[in-house]
């Protein structure tokens, strides 16, 4: 059993509406069940304060700093205030708790905490930012493309340097682990993926009943990459699908859809729901799940959850980067509008293929993303770290 201080730039809870926060909450649950004593430091929005009650049974203490979305003034000033507050609260928590392990989630969090003295440490990257920037550059032209390329080159050096400040490094996908391992050597890079956020249950009746073949996308619509992918799908793919399956309906489920996405809601073929409480029922109602992201990294929670629920998935190859499923066996992949539309149409028109692909995807997630197995490896590495060295006051 170890005392672990976990620092995260968002607030983790079961219903916060972003995959990272839900995953960190599941990590807290797993560590608590293993007997570790936990302390959390996180930024919190005003509307998330009701979620504090869910953390108290898992943590000895919870320290919070205000999220920039809940601070007045210009965004840049609010961001600066928020992250400075997170740094100050982390320093206070370290002094009060004296943890055995200092664990940090997300690159921005690690950057804000640079220079703080801490004990044995671990870090989990939710994205490899240089990889995202290089993908984005391929989608742009002119000055924007050059800027993305330059940023990608800078981050290709800065990220590994930042991550090597920690004793242990974890990636959320095998694809990201392979990108990080050679650049973070000699520090070990382990696999600690996100946990599935929704699981099928026979006991619970679905609360969503929708007519017609349902094509579903789930994702926080405040993320630019989600908006970019959905716009590509609506403008270049969806018309081909509707022309062949006129009764098909496309549901875009996720918080904070911008006006450019809401404008596509027509109440007939395209529906933009915003945030929903019960994602499991939406997955149960879906005929096909789509992930049309043109830029993606890490491990797409939306794809893993859909597959875990037995929903057949059509995705761009980049959406499968972290997951590592076999195209044609566990999911369908396509990178052109015509091929993407053809894959969706074939599944909508072939019930047996939907069933077979859904079952294969579900088995893949169960086999490769069992959180207990991957947590075993990370937990063992933490204990080796503690056993091999005397506690340090500084780093």
Secondary structure, 3 states (H helix, E strand, C coil): CCEEEEEECCCCCCCCCCHHHHHHHHHHHHHHHCCCEEEEEEEECHHHHHHHHHHHCCCCEEEEEECHHHCCCCHHHHHHHHHHHHHHHHHHHHHHHCCCEEEEECHHHHHHCCCCCCCEEEEEECCCHHHHHHHHHHHCCHHHHHHHHHHHHHHHHHHHHHHCCCCEEEECCHHHHHHHHHHHCCCCEEECCCCCCCCCCCCCCCCCCCCCCEEEEECCCCCHHHHHHHHHHHHHHHHHHHHHCCCCEEEEECCCCCHHHHCCCCCCCEEEEECCCCHHHHHHHCCEEEECCCCCCCCCHHHHHHHHCCCEEEECHHHHCCCCCCECCCEEECCCHHHHHHHHHHHHHCHHHHHHHHHHHHHHHHHHCCHHHHHHHHHHHHHHHHHHCCCCCCC
